[in-house]
Amino acid sequence: MLPRTTFERPGTRIVRCLGLGRGLTVRTRWLPMTVGGALRTLFGGRAGILPDLGESARAESFPLMISHARALGPHAVVRVWYDAGPMVGAAEVLSYGTAGVVEAGGDRR
């Protein structure tokens, strides 16, 4: 099963949608690092801890989404997206995509 951000898999067509695969995670940082990141946003500059926190949350949510989708029995997960919510001192990330059964055929561009 190869996840895609596209709406289809080249050389195949989706013959049945099985539902939404999703993976949600909320990651937090150690309090002193969170305070340091907050101060950095007040005075400007790159707050290195915050992008790292977002990336670790994204990396954790993706395999959760794949695991949830696999339970539905698809051949593919298409239309994979990420969504993030603002939280103080934490990062909430949701990965989601449409799980489907595919067969050979369709547009072979």
C-alpha positions in Angstrom: 0.0 0.0 0.0 1.6 3.2 -1.2 0.0 6.4 0.2 -0.4 9.3 -2.2 -1.3 13.0 -1.9 -2.8 12.8 -5.4 -6.4 12.0 -6.0 -5.6 8.7 -7.8 -2.8 6.3 -8.4 -1.4 6.4 -12.0 -2.3 3.3 -14.0 -5.1 2.3 -11.6 -8.6 3.4 -10.8 -10.4 3.3 -7.5 -13.2 0.9 -7.6 -14.4 1.2 -4.0 -13.8 3.7 -1.2 -13.5 2.1 2.2 -13.5 5.2 4.3 -11.1 7.6 6.0 -7.8 6.6 7.5 -6.7 9.0 10.1 -3.9 9.4 12.7 -4.0 12.1 15.4 -1.2 13.0 17.7 -0.5 15.8 20.2 3.2 16.3 21.1 4.4 18.5 23.9 7.9 19.7 24.9 9.6 20.1 28.2 8.4 23.3 29.9 11.7 25.2 29.9 12.0 24.6 26.2 8.4 25.7 25.6 9.1 29.0 27.5 12.2 29.5 25.5 10.3 29.1 22.3 7.5 31.5 23.4 10.1 34.1 24.3 11.7 33.7 20.9 8.3 34.5 19.2 8.1 37.7 21.3 11.5 39.0 20.2 11.6 37.6 16.7 13.8 35.1 15.0 13.5 31.5 14.3 12.1 29.5 17.2 13.9 26.2 16.4 12.0 24.2 19.0 8.6 24.9 17.4 9.3 23.6 13.9 11.0 20.6 15.4 7.9 20.0 17.6 5.7 20.2 14.5 7.8 17.9 12.5 7.9 15.2 15.2 4.1 15.4 15.5 3.8 15.1 11.7 6.2 12.1 11.6 4.2 10.4 14.4 0.7 11.0 12.9 1.5 9.5 9.5 2.2 5.9 10.6 -0.9 6.1 12.8 -2.9 7.1 9.8 -1.4 4.2 7.8 -2.2 1.7 10.6 -5.8 2.9 10.9 -6.3 2.8 7.1 -4.8 -0.8 6.9 -7.5 -2.0 9.2 -10.0 -1.1 6.5 -8.3 -3.4 4.0 -7.4 -1.0 1.2 -4.9 -1.3 -1.7 -4.2 2.4 -1.5 -4.6 5.6 0.5 -5.1 8.6 -1.7 -5.8 12.3 -1.0 -3.4 12.2 2.0 -3.4 15.5 3.9 -2.1 17.0 7.1 -4.0 19.4 9.4 -2.5 21.1 12.4 -4.1 22.9 15.3 -2.7 25.7 17.4 -1.9 24.7 20.9 0.2 26.5 23.5 3.4 24.5 24.1 2.1 21.6 22.0 1.6 20.5 18.5 -1.6 18.8 17.3 -1.3 17.1 13.9 -3.9 15.0 12.1 -3.0 13.0 9.0 -5.9 11.7 6.9 -6.6 10.1 3.6 -9.1 8.1 1.7 -8.6 4.3 1.8 -9.7 2.5 -1.3 -9.6 -0.7 -3.4 -7.9 -0.2 -6.8 -7.6 -2.2 -9.9 -5.4 -1.8 -13.0 -6.7 0.5 -15.6 -7.6 4.1 -15.7 -5.5 6.9 -17.0 -1.9 5.9 -17.8 -0.4 9.3 -18.2 
